[in-house]
Amino acid sequence: MGDVTVHPPQGSGPANMVEGKYLGVDAALNFGDPAKEFAALRDGCGLFVLNWRQKIAVTGKDRVRWLHNMVTNNVRDLALNRGNYNFVLNAQGRILGDIYIFNRGESLVIDTDAAQVEPLLAAMKRFIIMDKVEMNVLPTTTVGLCGPKVEQMLASWGKEVEGLEPLELRELSKERSVVRGPVNKPGWYEIWFPKPEEMAINVAGAQAVGTQALEWWRIVHGIPQYGQDIRERDLPQETEQVQALHFTKGCYIGQEIVERIRSRGQVHRKFTGFEFEDGPPVLGKAEAEGRVLAEVTSIASVPTSSRERNLGLGYVRREAVATGSQVDLGGRKARIVDLPFAI
């Protein structure tokens, strides 16, 4: 299969690419028609550069034991070329960041947002004391593919991508690897290029996609963004991201708080979806009877196949979370919706 430059595919060029900031980095916001780009993610195949993601290599003979004791999931038993989702907590059980960790044999690779790299390195390196561990940012560039037609398009690559499990990585060549996304990102694949200058890929029929469409897709699938939907003040169980937690792995930083919540019962609020029939509210907290009832952390007017829908993510008190129930958020009526949204 021949390679062409990845960005942009299908003849989309700089003339119709709108650039701007996304998660602190320069990015393609759209390629002239965000609704068409979102439709490709929903019904076809979208192609995009994830230049707001970075990789950190964790090396040294103590890397597995040390990182296992730093995060909320089971790193020690990760199979070769498999990954899992994790939180990094402080001693009070609050979330300092979210990361994916992959076992690459001679190293563990952390995949996270570029904006999280510096604070996470600062927080985690404090705990490298007598351990033989090094952490170094990699120059890897990532290209994403997403949509229900991705797998049939990748089939032309042969057995290298056949039967990939969620968060499994395979080498395609010395120049690139393919990774299937987690369960909550259906149809999501990533190609990792160790050297940005060698970034080239050809996927016939793919649609160039910008961050506006990706943000709609994220909200529809109920995927929280660290720094926006998950903050340092939040507790792991409030986020509903149970795939980040392993309750029998043993001690790690913040584990006592996580276990106390598990053993004593539920937290008082949970991460959920909102749908607003009369237009979205402003972001922030809404009170009822002198206490916070809910907090909206992400909103979007999403162009679905039938109509534009006003959707949001955020937190609500558990006593108000019956699916389909209505709450008043700052004068806007919102229906509580189980995630992901059905579109």
C-alpha positions as CSV (number, residue, x, y, z in Angstrom):
1,M,0.0,0.0,0.0
2,G,1.5,3.3,-1.1
3,D,2.0,6.2,1.3
4,V,0.9,9.8,0.9
5,T,1.4,12.7,3.4
6,V,-1.2,12.2,6.0
7,H,-2.4,15.7,6.5
8,P,-4.7,16.4,4.8
9,P,-6.2,13.4,2.9
10,Q,-8.6,13.3,0.0
11,G,-7.5,16.5,-1.6
12,S,-8.4,18.7,1.4
13,G,-5.8,21.4,1.5
14,P,-4.7,24.4,3.6
15,A,-7.1,26.6,1.7
16,N,-10.1,25.3,3.6
17,M,-8.4,24.3,6.8
18,V,-9.3,26.6,9.8
19,E,-6.5,26.6,12.4
20,G,-6.6,27.5,16.1
21,K,-5.9,26.3,19.6
22,Y,-7.1,23.0,21.0
23,L,-6.0,21.8,24.4
24,G,-3.2,24.3,24.4
25,V,-1.6,23.4,21.0
26,D,-2.0,24.6,17.4
27,A,-4.5,22.3,15.6
28,A,-6.9,22.0,12.6
29,L,-10.2,23.1,14.0
30,N,-12.1,22.1,10.8
31,F,-11.7,21.6,7.1
32,G,-14.6,23.8,6.0
33,D,-17.6,21.7,7.1
34,P,-17.5,20.4,10.7
35,A,-20.9,18.7,10.3
36,K,-19.6,16.7,7.3
37,E,-16.5,15.8,9.4
38,F,-18.7,14.6,12.3
39,A,-20.8,12.6,9.9
40,A,-17.6,10.8,8.8
41,L,-16.8,9.9,12.4
42,R,-20.4,8.7,12.9
43,D,-21.0,6.9,9.6
44,G,-17.7,6.5,7.7
45,C,-14.0,7.1,8.5
46,G,-12.4,10.2,9.8
47,L,-8.6,10.9,9.7
48,F,-6.9,13.4,12.0
49,V,-3.6,14.3,13.6
50,L,-3.5,14.1,17.4
51,N,-0.8,16.7,18.0
52,W,-2.1,17.4,21.5
53,R,-1.1,14.0,22.7
54,Q,2.4,13.1,23.9
55,K,4.2,9.9,25.0
56,I,6.6,9.4,27.9
57,A,8.9,6.4,28.1
58,V,9.5,5.0,31.5
59,T,12.7,2.9,31.6
60,G,15.0,1.4,34.2
61,K,15.0,-1.9,36.0
62,D,12.5,-0.7,38.7
63,R,10.0,0.8,36.2
64,V,7.2,-1.8,36.6
65,R,7.2,-1.9,40.4
66,W,7.5,1.9,40.6
67,L,4.8,2.9,38.1
68,H,2.5,0.2,39.4
69,N,2.7,1.9,42.8
70,M,2.0,5.3,41.3
71,V,-1.3,4.8,39.4
72,T,-4.8,3.4,40.0
73,N,-4.7,0.4,37.6
74,N,-2.7,-2.8,37.4
75,V,0.5,-2.1,35.5
76,R,2.5,-5.1,36.9
77,D,0.4,-7.6,35.0
78,L,0.1,-5.8,31.7
79,A,0.8,-8.2,28.9
80,L,3.4,-7.2,26.2
81,N,2.0,-4.6,23.9
82,R,-1.2,-4.1,25.9
83,G,-2.4,-1.0,27.7
84,N,-4.8,0.2,30.3
85,Y,-6.3,3.5,31.5
86,N,-5.2,5.0,34.8
87,F,-5.5,8.0,37.1
88,V,-2.6,9.6,38.9
89,L,-3.8,10.7,42.4
90,N,-2.4,12.8,45.2
91,A,-2.4,11.5,48.8
92,Q,-5.9,12.9,49.3
93,G,-7.3,10.7,46.5
94,R,-7.8,13.7,44.1
95,I,-7.0,13.3,40.4
96,L,-3.8,14.8,39.2
97,G,-4.1,13.5,35.7
98,D,-5.3,10.6,33.5
99,I,-3.1,8.5,31.3
100,Y,-2.9,5.3,29.2
101,I,0.0,3.0,30.0
102,F,1.4,0.4,27.5
103,N,3.8,-2.4,28.1
104,R,6.5,-2.1,25.4
105,G,8.9,-4.7,26.8
106,E,12.0,-2.7,27.5
107,S,9.9,0.3,28.6
108,L,6.4,1.4,29.7
109,V,4.9,4.1,27.6
110,I,2.6,6.7,29.0
111,D,0.2,8.3,26.6
112,T,-1.5,11.6,27.7
113,D,-2.4,15.1,26.7
114,A,0.6,17.4,26.1
115,A,-0.8,19.8,28.7
116,Q,-0.6,17.1,31.4
117,V,3.0,16.1,30.7
118,E,4.9,18.8,32.6
119,P,2.7,18.7,35.8
120,L,2.6,14.9,35.8
121,L,6.4,14.6,35.4
122,A,6.9,17.1,38.2
123,A,4.4,15.2,40.5
124,M,5.7,11.7,39.7
125,K,9.4,12.3,39.6
126,R,9.2,13.4,43.3
127,F,8.7,9.7,44.1
128,I,11.7,8.5,42.3
129,I,14.1,8.2,45.3
130,M,16.3,5.1,45.3
131,D,14.5,3.6,42.3
132,K,16.2,2.9,39.0
133,V,13.7,4.7,36.9
134,E,13.9,7.3,34.1
135,M,11.1,9.3,32.4
136,N,11.7,10.9,29.0
137,V,9.3,12.5,26.6
138,L,9.3,10.8,23.2
139,P,9.1,12.6,19.8
140,T,6.2,10.4,18.7
141,T,3.5,11.8,16.5
142,T,0.0,10.2,16.4
143,V,-2.5,10.0,13.6
144,G,-6.1,9.0,14.5
145,L,-8.7,7.1,12.5
146,C,-12.3,6.8,13.7
147,G,-15.6,5.5,12.4
148,P,-17.5,2.4,11.6
149,K,-15.7,1.9,8.3
150,V,-12.2,2.1,9.7
151,E,-11.7,-1.6,10.1
152,Q,-12.7,-2.4,6.5
153,M,-10.4,0.3,5.3
154,L,-7.5,-1.0,7.4
155,A,-8.1,-4.5,6.1
156,S,-6.1,-3.6,3.1
157,W,-3.1,-3.5,5.4
158,G,-3.4,-7.2,5.9
159,K,-3.0,-9.3,9.1
160,E,-1.1,-6.6,10.9
161,V,-4.4,-5.1,12.1
162,E,-6.6,-8.1,12.1
163,G,-8.3,-9.0,15.4
164,L,-6.7,-6.2,17.4
165,E,-8.2,-6.1,21.0
166,P,-9.0,-2.8,22.7
167,L,-5.7,-1.1,23.8
168,E,-3.6,-3.6,22.0
169,L,-0.6,-2.3,20.0
170,R,1.1,-3.9,17.0
171,E,4.2,-3.0,15.1
172,L,3.5,-2.3,11.4
173,S,7.1,-1.5,10.6
174,K,10.0,0.4,12.2
175,E,8.3,3.6,11.1
176,R,4.9,3.0,12.7
177,S,2.7,1.1,15.1
178,V,-1.1,0.7,15.2
179,V,-3.1,0.9,18.5
180,R,-6.8,0.1,18.9
181,G,-8.7,2.5,21.1
182,P,-10.3,1.6,24.5
183,V,-13.8,0.1,24.7
184,N,-15.4,3.5,25.3
185,K,-14.0,4.8,22.0
186,P,-15.7,2.5,19.4
187,G,-14.0,2.5,15.9
188,W,-11.0,4.4,17.2
189,Y,-7.5,3.5,16.0
190,E,-4.2,5.3,16.3
191,I,-1.0,5.1,14.2
192,W,2.1,6.0,16.2
193,F,5.1,7.4,14.3
194,P,8.4,7.5,16.3
195,K,9.7,10.2,14.0
196,P,7.4,13.0,12.9
197,E,9.3,13.6,9.7
198,E,8.3,10.0,8.6
199,M,4.6,10.6,9.2
200,A,2.9,9.3,6.1
201,I,-0.2,7.2,5.6
202,N,-2.8,6.4,3.0
203,V,-6.4,5.5,3.9
204,A,-8.6,5.6,0.8
205,G,-12.0,7.2,1.4
206,A,-11.1,8.9,4.7
207,Q,-12.3,12.3,5.5
208,A,-10.0,14.9,7.1
209,V,-11.5,15.8,10.5
210,G,-10.8,18.8,12.8
211,T,-11.1,19.2,16.5
212,Q,-14.6,20.7,16.4
213,A,-16.0,17.4,15.1
214,L,-13.8,15.4,17.4
215,E,-15.1,17.4,20.4
216,W,-18.7,16.7,19.3
217,W,-17.8,13.0,19.0
218,R,-16.2,13.1,22.5
219,I,-19.2,14.5,24.1
220,V,-21.6,12.1,22.4
221,H,-19.6,9.2,23.6
222,G,-19.4,10.6,27.2
223,I,-15.6,10.7,27.3
224,P,-14.4,13.2,30.0
225,Q,-11.6,15.5,29.2
226,Y,-9.0,16.1,31.9
227,G,-8.8,19.7,32.9
228,Q,-12.4,20.3,31.9
229,D,-14.7,17.4,33.0
230,I,-12.1,15.8,35.4
231,R,-10.3,18.2,37.7
232,E,-8.0,17.9,40.7
233,R,-10.9,18.4,43.0
234,D,-12.7,15.4,41.7
235,L,-12.6,11.9,43.2
236,P,-12.1,8.8,41.0
237,Q,-15.5,7.2,41.7
238,E,-17.3,10.5,40.9
239,T,-16.1,10.3,37.3
240,E,-17.7,6.9,36.6
241,Q,-14.5,5.8,34.9
242,V,-14.3,2.5,36.6
243,Q,-12.0,1.1,33.9
244,A,-9.2,3.2,35.6
245,L,-9.5,1.5,38.9
246,H,-8.2,-1.9,40.1
247,F,-9.3,-2.7,43.7
248,T,-7.1,-5.7,44.4
249,K,-3.7,-4.4,43.1
250,G,-2.3,-3.3,46.4
251,C,-1.1,0.0,47.7
252,Y,-0.6,3.1,45.5
253,I,-0.7,6.8,46.1
254,G,-4.3,7.8,47.1
255,Q,-5.4,4.2,47.4
256,E,-6.6,4.6,50.9
257,I,-9.2,7.2,49.9
258,V,-10.4,5.1,46.9
259,E,-10.8,2.0,49.1
260,R,-12.6,4.0,51.8
261,I,-15.2,5.2,49.3
262,R,-15.6,1.7,47.9
263,S,-16.1,0.1,51.3
264,R,-18.4,2.8,52.8
265,G,-20.6,3.3,49.8
266,Q,-21.3,5.7,47.0
267,V,-20.0,9.2,46.5
268,H,-22.7,11.9,46.5
269,R,-22.5,12.8,42.9
270,K,-21.8,11.2,39.5
271,F,-20.6,12.0,36.0
272,T,-23.5,11.9,33.6
273,G,-25.0,13.3,30.4
274,F,-27.5,16.1,30.0
275,E,-29.8,17.0,27.1
276,F,-31.2,20.5,26.8
277,E,-34.4,21.0,24.8
278,D,-34.4,24.8,24.9
279,G,-30.7,25.6,24.3
280,P,-27.6,24.9,26.4
281,P,-26.9,26.7,29.6
282,V,-23.6,28.3,30.5
283,L,-21.0,26.1,32.0
284,G,-20.9,25.8,35.8
285,K,-22.8,24.9,38.9
286,A,-26.6,25.0,39.4
287,E,-28.0,25.2,42.9
288,A,-31.4,24.0,44.4
289,E,-32.5,24.6,47.9
290,G,-29.1,26.1,48.9
291,R,-26.9,23.3,47.7
292,V,-25.3,22.3,44.4
293,L,-27.6,20.1,42.4
294,A,-25.5,19.7,39.3
295,E,-22.5,21.0,37.4
296,V,-22.2,21.3,33.6
297,T,-18.6,20.9,32.5
298,S,-18.9,20.4,28.7
299,I,-21.6,21.5,26.2
300,A,-22.1,21.2,22.5
301,S,-24.8,21.7,19.9
302,V,-24.3,18.5,17.9
303,P,-25.6,18.1,14.3
304,T,-27.0,14.6,14.4
305,S,-28.6,12.8,11.4
306,S,-32.1,14.0,12.4
307,R,-31.6,17.4,14.0
308,E,-29.3,19.5,16.1
309,R,-29.2,18.4,19.7
310,N,-27.9,20.4,22.7
311,L,-25.9,17.9,24.8
312,G,-23.7,18.3,27.8
313,L,-21.5,16.4,30.3
314,G,-21.1,17.0,33.9
315,Y,-22.0,16.0,37.4
316,V,-25.3,15.6,39.3
317,R,-26.3,14.6,42.8
318,R,-27.1,10.9,43.0
319,E,-30.6,11.5,44.4
320,A,-31.5,13.3,41.1
321,V,-29.9,10.8,38.6
322,A,-32.9,8.7,37.6
323,T,-32.4,8.3,33.8
324,G,-34.8,10.5,32.0
325,S,-35.6,12.7,35.0
326,Q,-35.7,16.5,34.5
327,V,-33.6,19.0,36.4
328,D,-33.5,22.8,36.3
329,L,-30.0,24.1,35.6
330,G,-29.9,27.8,35.8
331,G,-33.3,28.3,34.2
332,R,-32.7,25.6,31.5
333,K,-34.5,22.3,31.7
334,A,-32.2,19.4,31.3
335,R,-32.9,15.7,30.9
336,I,-30.5,13.3,32.6
337,V,-29.2,10.8,30.0
338,D,-27.1,7.7,30.4
339,L,-23.8,7.8,28.6
340,P,-23.0,7.4,25.7
341,F,-25.8,9.4,24.0
342,A,-27.8,7.5,21.4
343,I,-27.6,9.4,18.1
